């Protein structure tokens, strides 16, 4: 019988590695969670404000209703008001002021002549040429024969 030979020490190592891997996978979420933050100090937060009594409500006044059949009259009692009847929105009082301000053209500003141009700057002085040194004489050892020309 030449069956398969089982090396129990190798099987134990594989089982040990499998158990260790399972333990790591089970504890991984716990290891990845951030630690609990420290509790805040007792005096942290908004300052305490004394609560007043319930706020008083202000009743809105409605304009008196006109009886049916009567038309509004001018304040002095003479005839009808000059009312413009239309379905469009009523102009806002501030916008009327802006419109009236737009209707009056602004005075034309007097053109100011441009300032006289500045004269161009004087050219920089020409630099004096620096005398250059004479090149050294060629060497006599024969190396000039192979030098680039």
C-alpha positions as a Python dict, from the first residue, in 0.01 Angstrom:
ca = {
    (1, 'X'): (0, 0, 0),
    (2, 'X'): (163, 312, -117),
    (3, 'X'): (-97, 564, -1),
    (4, 'X'): (-53, 934, 45),
    (5, 'X'): (171, 1029, 328),
    (6, 'X'): (33, 1298, 559),
    (7, 'X'): (276, 1520, 738),
    (8, 'X'): (84, 1622, 1044),
    (9, 'X'): (326, 1906, 1128),
    (10, 'X'): (250, 2073, 792),
    (11, 'X'): (-126, 2026, 843),
    (12, 'X'): (-95, 2187, 1188),
    (13, 'X'): (89, 2487, 1038),
    (14, 'X'): (-180, 2534, 770),
    (15, 'X'): (-457, 2506, 1032),
    (16, 'X'): (-277, 2756, 1257),
    (17, 'X'): (-242, 3006, 969),
    (18, 'X'): (-612, 2966, 878),
    (19, 'X'): (-724, 3026, 1238),
    (20, 'X'): (-498, 3334, 1264),
    (21, 'X'): (-636, 3472, 937),
    (22, 'X'): (-995, 3425, 1060),
    (23, 'X'): (-915, 3602, 1388),
    (24, 'X'): (-758, 3896, 1202),
    (25, 'X'): (-1059, 3926, 970),
    (26, 'X'): (-1299, 3920, 1265),
    (27, 'X'): (-1109, 4187, 1462),
    (28, 'X'): (-1034, 4412, 1161),
    (29, 'X'): (-1351, 4631, 1185),
    (30, 'X'): (-1282, 4692, 1555),
    (31, 'X'): (-925, 4793, 1476),
    (32, 'X'): (-1037, 5034, 1202),
    (33, 'X'): (-1287, 5226, 1419),
    (34, 'X'): (-1162, 5559, 1556),
    (35, 'X'): (-1130, 5586, 1934),
    (36, 'X'): (-1403, 5756, 2134),
    (37, 'X'): (-1341, 6133, 2161),
    (38, 'X'): (-1277, 6274, 2506),
    (39, 'X'): (-1583, 6426, 2676),
    (40, 'X'): (-1616, 6806, 2632),
    (41, 'X'): (-1539, 7035, 2920),
    (42, 'X'): (-1825, 7150, 3141),
    (43, 'X'): (-1815, 7515, 3026),
    (44, 'X'): (-1812, 7451, 2649),
    (45, 'X'): (-2105, 7582, 2448),
    (46, 'X'): (-2310, 7892, 2402),
    (47, 'X'): (-2361, 8122, 2698),
    (48, 'X'): (-2681, 8076, 2892),
    (49, 'X'): (-2939, 8341, 2811),
    (50, 'X'): (-3231, 8416, 3033),
    (51, 'X'): (-3557, 8331, 2858),
    (52, 'X'): (-3806, 8614, 2861),
    (53, 'X'): (-4182, 8580, 2868),
    (54, 'X'): (-4359, 8491, 2547),
    (55, 'X'): (-4312, 8765, 2287),
    (56, 'X'): (-4603, 8998, 2244),
    (57, 'X'): (-4780, 8970, 1915),
    (58, 'X'): (-4868, 9289, 1736),
    (59, 'X'): (-5207, 9283, 1572),
    (60, 'X'): (-5201, 9403, 1213),
    (61, 'X'): (-5457, 9668, 1132),
    (62, 'X'): (-5663, 9623, 822),
    (63, 'X'): (-5785, 9922, 630),
    (64, 'X'): (-6159, 9975, 674),
    (65, 'X'): (-6371, 9803, 412),
    (66, 'X'): (-6565, 10021, 177),
    (67, 'X'): (-6930, 9936, 150),
    (68, 'X'): (-7036, 9802, -187),
    (69, 'X'): (-7164, 10060, -424),
    (70, 'X'): (-6949, 10342, -288),
    (71, 'X'): (-6647, 10455, -477),
    (72, 'X'): (-6333, 10594, -316),
    (73, 'X'): (-6313, 10971, -323),
    (74, 'X'): (-6030, 11219, -296),
    (75, 'X'): (-5920, 11319, 55),
    (76, 'X'): (-6093, 11656, 27),
    (77, 'X'): (-6422, 11486, -66),
    (78, 'X'): (-6434, 11605, -428),
    (79, 'X'): (-6508, 11333, -680),
    (80, 'X'): (-6308, 11024, -756),
    (81, 'X'): (-5943, 10958, -693),
    (82, 'X'): (-5718, 10955, -993),
    (83, 'X'): (-5676, 10580, -991),
    (84, 'X'): (-5503, 10394, -1264),
    (85, 'X'): (-5685, 10072, -1336),
    (86, 'X'): (-5471, 9791, -1466),
    (87, 'X'): (-5379, 9432, -1404),
    (88, 'X'): (-5004, 9489, -1379),
    (89, 'X'): (-4812, 9516, -1055),
    (90, 'X'): (-4806, 9846, -876),
    (91, 'X'): (-4475, 10032, -903),
    (92, 'X'): (-4267, 10038, -589),
    (93, 'X'): (-4214, 10389, -442),
    (94, 'X'): (-3836, 10351, -442),
    (95, 'X'): (-3839, 10244, -803),
    (96, 'X'): (-4039, 10556, -891),
    (97, 'X'): (-3766, 10767, -735),
    (98, 'X'): (-3503, 10574, -931),
    (99, 'X'): (-3700, 10622, -1253),
    (100, 'X'): (-3736, 10993, -1193),
    (101, 'X'): (-3364, 11012, -1125),
    (102, 'X'): (-3298, 10829, -1452),
    (103, 'X'): (-3521, 11068, -1650),
    (104, 'X'): (-3306, 11369, -1565),
    (105, 'X'): (-2991, 11334, -1773),
    (106, 'X'): (-2668, 11377, -1590),
    (107, 'X'): (-2465, 11681, -1699),
    (108, 'X'): (-2192, 11595, -1945),
    (109, 'X'): (-1852, 11603, -1777),
    (110, 'X'): (-1602, 11848, -1916),
    (111, 'X'): (-1327, 11653, -2091),
    (112, 'X'): (-993, 11695, -1922),
    (113, 'X'): (-702, 11729, -2163),
    (114, 'X'): (-452, 11445, -2128),
    (115, 'X'): (-131, 11530, -1948),
    (116, 'X'): (168, 11614, -2161),
    (117, 'X'): (378, 11307, -2238),
    (118, 'X'): (704, 11277, -2055),
    (119, 'X'): (1021, 11303, -2263),
    (120, 'X'): (1182, 10968, -2339),
    (121, 'X'): (1461, 10872, -2101),
    (122, 'X'): (1816, 10943, -2211),
    (123, 'X'): (1991, 10643, -2366),
    (124, 'X'): (2233, 10470, -2133),
    (125, 'X'): (2598, 10561, -2184),
    (126, 'X'): (2787, 10329, -2415),
    (127, 'X'): (3019, 10099, -2222),
    (128, 'X'): (3391, 10140, -2276),
    (129, 'X'): (3533, 9824, -2435),
    (130, 'X'): (3758, 9630, -2202),
    (131, 'X'): (4093, 9536, -2358),
    (132, 'X'): (4116, 9162, -2405),
    (133, 'X'): (4424, 8961, -2327),
    (134, 'X'): (4619, 8810, -2614),
    (135, 'X'): (4569, 8440, -2662),
    (136, 'X'): (4859, 8228, -2540),
    (137, 'X'): (5097, 8099, -2803),
    (138, 'X'): (5037, 7745, -2931),
    (139, 'X'): (5225, 7471, -2748),
    (140, 'X'): (5539, 7330, -2907),
    (141, 'X'): (5476, 6970, -2804),
    (142, 'X'): (5285, 6878, -3121),
    (143, 'X'): (4939, 6861, -2957),
    (144, 'X'): (4815, 7148, -3174),
    (145, 'X'): (4818, 6908, -3465),
    (146, 'X'): (4513, 6722, -3328),
    (147, 'X'): (4325, 7026, -3187),
    (148, 'X'): (3992, 7122, -3351),
    (149, 'X'): (4016, 7400, -3606),
}
